[in-house]
Amino acid sequence: AYAAGLVPEICDDVAPVDLAMERGFGWAQGPFALIDRIGAPAFAALLRREAIPVPALVERVGSGGFYRDTADGRRVFGLDGQYHPLVRPEGVLLLDDLRRRARPVFRTGSASLWDIGDGIACFEITTKMNVFDDGVIAALDRALDSVGETFRGLVLYSDAPNFSAGADLGLALFAANMAAWDHIEKLIRAGQAVFQKLKYAPFPVVAAPAGLALGGGCEILLHCDAIQAHAELYAGLVECGVGLVPGWGGCGQMLDRLARDPLTP
């Protein structure tokens, strides 16, 4: 209610307020996006029950919501009562926006490949905490083949808070308890093969990680041609903490970097 009462006093539309709260204060969604989830009429009724004045902007937007998805992309409610295209800052591309207007090149239960324009594809992991399981390895292998045939480059990125928490240790522990050593060895060999395939791909591969990139999540970064890291990236080979040696080539890539630049921390 407080935020809705400040528009247009502090800005000309609601999108910058949501963006400020999300980027500046770490909110998952800004106040107007949250009102949309509740529903503006239900939110107004709640305010009245609590004897809180209902902002005029909430009354005006009604059941239409502050944001609306159309075939042309996402639109935002303006002070003139009309819906206008939601314009991102120059150079900013969010998969969340792309999902609303396009279909992926392919999607599995573990990952998706997106066409983000200019001949570039984006590989997105969609498992819990973006962990690597059999499905992610298989999807990455398929993505590398698809990019080689259709695109000029590949970006590894996810809108999720964490880039990847590494291998699915729960699955590995289950396999170990079942003495399914062949399955574990197959997963390690498959990961090594696809990471090498990524490293020597005939097109550039750039990673754009944020949050956690642990274990296998760090190892895949080390195989990329370039890394555009978020300021809040925490990456490392943490397998030793559970008594394991990184199994997908991370140690070799660390040694390679040390040999090329001994001053690298």
C-alpha positions as CSV (number, residue, x, y, z in Angstrom):
1,A,0.0,0.0,0.0
2,Y,2.8,2.4,0.8
3,A,4.6,1.7,-2.5
4,A,1.4,2.1,-4.5
5,G,0.8,5.5,-2.8
6,L,4.2,6.8,-3.9
7,V,3.4,6.5,-7.7
8,P,3.6,8.9,-9.5
9,E,5.4,10.9,-6.7
10,I,8.7,9.0,-7.0
11,C,8.5,7.6,-10.5
12,D,6.3,7.6,-13.6
13,D,5.2,3.9,-13.5
14,V,5.2,0.8,-11.3
15,A,7.9,-1.2,-13.0
16,P,10.9,0.8,-11.6
17,V,9.5,0.3,-8.1
18,D,9.4,-3.5,-8.5
19,L,12.8,-3.5,-10.1
20,A,14.3,-1.4,-7.2
21,M,12.9,-3.7,-4.6
22,E,14.0,-6.9,-6.4
23,R,17.5,-5.7,-7.4
24,G,18.2,-3.4,-4.5
25,F,16.6,-5.2,-1.6
26,G,16.7,-8.8,-2.8
27,W,12.9,-9.3,-3.0
28,A,11.9,-12.2,-5.2
29,Q,9.1,-10.0,-6.5
30,G,8.4,-6.3,-6.2
31,P,5.3,-4.9,-4.4
32,F,3.1,-4.5,-7.5
33,A,4.0,-8.0,-8.8
34,L,2.9,-9.3,-5.3
35,I,-0.3,-7.3,-5.5
36,D,-1.0,-9.1,-8.9
37,R,-0.5,-12.4,-7.2
38,I,-3.1,-11.5,-4.5
39,G,-5.3,-9.7,-6.9
40,A,-5.9,-6.0,-6.7
41,P,-9.6,-6.2,-5.7
42,A,-8.7,-8.7,-2.9
43,F,-5.8,-6.6,-1.8
44,A,-8.0,-3.5,-1.6
45,A,-10.6,-5.4,0.4
46,L,-7.9,-6.5,2.8
47,L,-6.8,-2.9,3.3
48,R,-10.3,-1.8,4.0
49,R,-10.7,-4.5,6.6
50,E,-7.6,-3.3,8.3
51,A,-8.8,0.4,8.0
52,I,-5.9,1.3,5.7
53,P,-6.6,3.8,3.0
54,V,-6.7,2.1,-0.5
55,P,-4.2,3.9,-2.9
56,A,-5.9,5.4,-6.0
57,L,-3.6,3.3,-8.2
58,V,-4.9,0.1,-6.7
59,E,-8.5,1.2,-7.2
60,R,-7.8,2.1,-10.9
61,V,-6.0,-1.1,-11.9
62,G,-8.9,-3.2,-10.8
63,S,-8.9,-6.9,-11.8
64,G,-6.7,-6.3,-14.8
65,G,-3.5,-6.4,-12.8
66,F,-0.4,-4.3,-13.1
67,Y,1.3,-6.7,-15.5
68,R,-0.3,-8.5,-18.5
69,D,1.2,-11.1,-20.8
70,T,0.4,-10.7,-24.5
71,A,1.6,-12.3,-27.7
72,D,3.9,-9.3,-28.2
73,G,5.5,-9.6,-24.7
74,R,4.8,-8.4,-21.2
75,R,3.0,-5.1,-20.7
76,V,2.7,-2.9,-17.6
77,F,-0.2,-0.7,-16.4
78,G,0.5,3.0,-17.0
79,L,-0.8,6.1,-15.2
80,D,-2.9,6.8,-18.3
81,G,-4.9,3.6,-17.6
82,Q,-3.4,1.8,-20.6
83,Y,-1.0,-1.1,-20.8
84,H,2.4,-0.4,-22.3
85,P,5.3,-2.7,-23.3
86,L,7.6,-3.5,-20.4
87,V,11.0,-2.2,-21.6
88,R,14.1,-3.7,-20.0
89,P,17.4,-1.7,-19.8
90,E,19.5,-2.0,-22.9
91,G,21.5,-5.2,-22.9
92,V,19.3,-6.9,-20.4
93,L,17.6,-10.2,-21.4
94,L,15.7,-12.4,-18.9
95,L,14.6,-15.9,-19.6
96,D,11.5,-15.2,-17.7
97,D,10.5,-12.7,-20.4
98,L,11.4,-15.1,-23.1
99,R,9.3,-17.9,-21.6
100,R,6.2,-15.7,-21.8
101,R,6.4,-15.3,-25.6
102,A,8.4,-18.2,-27.0
103,R,8.9,-21.9,-26.8
104,P,12.3,-23.5,-26.2
105,V,14.2,-25.3,-28.9
106,F,13.8,-28.3,-26.7
107,R,12.8,-29.0,-23.1
108,T,13.4,-32.1,-20.9
109,G,12.6,-32.7,-17.3
110,S,16.0,-31.4,-16.3
111,A,17.0,-28.6,-18.8
112,S,15.9,-26.4,-21.7
113,L,17.6,-24.9,-24.7
114,W,16.4,-21.4,-25.8
115,D,17.0,-19.3,-28.9
116,I,17.9,-15.8,-27.5
117,G,18.5,-14.2,-30.8
118,D,21.5,-13.2,-33.0
119,G,22.3,-16.9,-33.5
120,I,22.9,-17.5,-29.9
121,A,21.4,-20.3,-27.8
122,C,21.0,-20.4,-24.0
123,F,21.2,-23.7,-22.0
124,E,19.1,-23.6,-18.8
125,I,19.2,-26.2,-16.0
126,T,15.8,-26.6,-14.4
127,T,16.4,-29.2,-11.7
128,K,16.1,-28.4,-7.9
129,M,19.1,-26.2,-7.0
130,N,20.1,-26.8,-10.7
131,V,22.0,-29.9,-9.7
132,F,23.5,-32.2,-12.4
133,D,21.7,-35.5,-12.8
134,D,21.6,-38.0,-15.7
135,G,19.0,-35.8,-17.4
136,V,21.1,-32.6,-17.3
137,I,24.2,-34.4,-18.8
138,A,22.1,-35.9,-21.6
139,A,20.4,-32.5,-22.3
140,L,23.7,-30.7,-22.4
141,D,25.1,-33.3,-24.8
142,R,22.0,-32.8,-27.0
143,A,22.3,-29.0,-26.7
144,L,25.9,-29.0,-27.9
145,D,24.8,-31.0,-31.0
146,S,21.9,-28.6,-31.7
147,V,24.0,-25.5,-31.3
148,G,26.7,-26.9,-33.6
149,E,24.0,-27.4,-36.3
150,T,21.9,-24.3,-35.9
151,F,23.6,-21.6,-33.8
152,R,26.8,-19.6,-33.6
153,G,27.3,-19.7,-29.8
154,L,26.0,-20.9,-26.5
155,V,25.3,-19.2,-23.2
156,L,25.0,-21.2,-19.9
157,Y,22.5,-19.3,-17.7
158,S,19.6,-19.6,-15.3
159,D,17.2,-17.1,-13.8
160,A,17.3,-19.3,-10.6
161,P,19.1,-17.8,-7.5
162,N,21.9,-20.4,-7.9
163,F,23.7,-21.3,-11.0
164,S,24.3,-24.9,-9.8
165,A,24.8,-26.8,-6.6
166,G,26.8,-29.4,-8.5
167,A,26.2,-33.1,-8.8
168,D,23.1,-34.6,-7.3
169,L,24.7,-36.1,-4.2
170,G,21.4,-37.6,-3.0
171,L,21.2,-39.7,-6.2
172,A,24.9,-40.6,-5.9
173,L,24.4,-41.7,-2.2
174,F,21.4,-43.7,-3.1
175,A,23.3,-45.5,-5.9
176,A,26.2,-46.1,-3.5
177,N,23.9,-47.6,-0.9
178,M,22.4,-49.8,-3.6
179,A,26.0,-50.8,-4.7
180,A,25.1,-49.5,-8.1
181,W,28.7,-48.8,-8.9
182,D,28.2,-49.2,-12.7
183,H,25.6,-46.3,-12.6
184,I,28.0,-44.0,-10.7
185,E,30.9,-44.8,-13.1
186,K,28.6,-44.2,-16.1
187,L,27.6,-40.8,-14.7
188,I,31.2,-39.8,-14.1
189,R,32.3,-40.9,-17.6
190,A,29.3,-39.2,-19.2
191,G,30.0,-35.9,-17.3
192,Q,33.7,-36.0,-18.3
193,A,32.8,-36.6,-21.9
194,V,30.2,-33.9,-22.3
195,F,32.4,-31.3,-20.4
196,Q,35.3,-32.1,-22.8
197,K,32.8,-31.8,-25.7
198,L,31.8,-28.4,-24.4
199,K,35.5,-27.3,-24.0
200,Y,36.4,-28.2,-27.5
201,A,33.1,-27.2,-29.2
202,P,33.6,-25.4,-32.5
203,F,31.7,-22.4,-31.2
204,P,32.2,-20.1,-28.2
205,V,30.6,-21.1,-24.9
206,V,30.1,-18.3,-22.3
207,A,28.7,-18.8,-18.8
208,A,26.8,-16.2,-16.9
209,P,26.6,-17.6,-13.3
210,A,25.3,-16.1,-10.1
211,G,24.8,-17.4,-6.6
212,L,26.3,-20.8,-6.0
213,A,28.4,-22.7,-8.5
214,L,29.7,-25.6,-6.5
215,G,31.3,-28.9,-7.5
216,G,30.1,-29.8,-11.0
217,G,28.6,-26.3,-11.3
218,C,32.1,-24.9,-10.9
219,E,33.7,-27.5,-13.1
220,I,31.4,-26.7,-16.1
221,L,32.5,-23.0,-15.7
222,L,36.1,-24.0,-15.9
223,H,35.4,-25.6,-19.3
224,C,33.9,-22.5,-20.8
225,D,35.6,-20.1,-23.1
226,A,34.6,-17.1,-21.0
227,I,32.7,-16.4,-17.8
228,Q,30.6,-13.3,-17.2
229,A,30.2,-13.6,-13.4
230,H,27.7,-11.9,-11.3
231,A,29.1,-9.9,-8.3
232,E,27.4,-12.4,-6.0
233,L,28.9,-15.5,-7.3
234,Y,30.3,-18.1,-5.0
235,A,32.2,-20.8,-6.9
236,G,34.4,-23.6,-5.8
237,L,35.3,-27.3,-5.9
238,V,33.8,-28.4,-2.6
239,E,33.8,-32.1,-3.0
240,C,36.6,-32.6,-0.6
241,G,34.2,-31.5,2.1
242,V,32.3,-34.8,1.7
243,G,35.4,-36.9,1.0
244,L,35.3,-36.9,-2.8
245,V,37.6,-35.8,-5.6
246,P,36.1,-33.6,-8.3
247,G,35.3,-36.1,-11.0
248,W,34.4,-34.0,-14.1
249,G,37.7,-32.4,-15.0
250,G,37.7,-29.5,-12.6
251,C,41.1,-30.4,-11.1
252,G,42.7,-30.5,-14.5
253,Q,41.2,-27.2,-15.5
254,M,42.5,-25.6,-12.3
255,L,46.0,-26.9,-13.0
256,D,45.8,-25.7,-16.6
257,R,45.0,-22.2,-15.4
258,L,47.8,-22.3,-12.9
259,A,50.3,-23.3,-15.6
260,R,49.1,-20.5,-17.9
261,D,49.0,-17.8,-15.2
262,P,50.9,-18.7,-12.0
263,L,49.7,-15.4,-10.4
264,T,46.1,-16.4,-10.6
265,P,44.7,-16.8,-7.0
